[in-house]
Amino acid sequence: MLLLLVAMLETAEVRRQLTHRLAELRKAQTQWRAAADVARAAFEGVLESEIAPTVRQFAQALKAEGFTFSVQTPASTVRLVSDRSSDNVVDIVLELGGAQPEVIVRSAYTRGRRQLEDERTLAQGEAIASLDGERVLAVLLDVIEPFVER
């Protein structure tokens, strides 16, 4: 005859561990909210001082080369939109949904009937505050290829 011994955990021990875990989660949520607030403020600063001016200069340079693009600045975003097709866009936005805040460059463009998309991280966490025009330009130069193919 085989005897199975089932070890039951003490109810007090289960509650103690649960209480400890909940406290850890609350602390992590508070830290995440604080980091998101810092990132939001940093992004708003570099959006106006570095990102938007660089995107505007880039659009002007594209226009000089025969590619017309418009720059739009909806709430907390910079958008570079092809004047030939409004489906061809590059967005620079702050994403707060991940483990840490990050500035994302999303591009979407059409090829025939297909809609293609690309997403790249421009900066994460504390690096958001130190974003500069050169870094923004480097990413724009990386993502522009499908928009200027003829």
WOQUI-V772430 format. One record per pair of residues at least 4 apart in sequence whose ideal C-beta (glycine too) atoms are under 6 Angstrom apart, sorted by sequence separation. I is the first residue (numbers start at 1). J is the second residue. D is the distance in whole Angstrom. If there is no record, write none. Layout:
I & J & D
I & J & D
//
This chain:
9 & 13 & 5
39 & 43 & 6
43 & 47 & 6
46 & 50 & 5
47 & 51 & 5
123 & 127 & 4
131 & 135 & 6
133 & 137 & 6
140 & 144 & 6
144 & 148 & 6
9 & 14 & 5
46 & 51 & 6
47 & 52 & 6
62 & 67 & 4
63 & 68 & 6
73 & 78 & 6
81 & 86 & 6
96 & 101 & 5
110 & 115 & 6
123 & 128 & 5
82 & 88 & 4
62 & 69 & 5
72 & 79 & 4
95 & 102 & 5
109 & 116 & 6
81 & 89 & 5
123 & 131 & 5
71 & 80 & 6
94 & 103 & 6
95 & 104 & 5
108 & 117 & 5
59 & 69 & 5
79 & 89 & 6
80 & 90 & 4
69 & 80 & 5
70 & 81 & 5
93 & 104 & 6
107 & 118 & 5
59 & 71 & 5
79 & 91 & 5
69 & 82 & 6
70 & 83 & 6
92 & 105 & 5
106 & 119 & 5
77 & 91 & 6
78 & 92 & 5
56 & 71 & 5
68 & 83 & 4
91 & 106 & 5
104 & 119 & 6
105 & 120 & 5
55 & 71 & 5
77 & 93 & 5
90 & 107 & 5
105 & 122 & 5
122 & 139 & 6
89 & 108 & 5
102 & 121 & 5
103 & 122 & 4
103 & 123 & 5
52 & 73 & 6
88 & 109 & 4
102 & 124 & 4
55 & 78 & 5
87 & 110 & 5
100 & 124 & 6
55 & 80 & 6
100 & 125 & 5
103 & 128 & 6
52 & 78 & 5
51 & 78 & 5
105 & 139 & 5
107 & 143 & 5
109 & 146 & 5
51 & 92 & 6
43 & 94 & 4
90 & 143 & 6
88 & 147 & 6
36 & 96 & 5
39 & 101 & 3
36 & 101 & 6
82 & 147 & 6
54 & 133 & 4
50 & 131 & 6
67 & 148 & 5
50 & 132 & 6
54 & 136 & 4
58 & 140 & 5
50 & 133 & 5
54 & 137 & 6
43 & 128 & 6
46 & 131 & 5
51 & 136 & 5
42 & 128 & 5
42 & 129 & 4
39 & 128 & 5
//
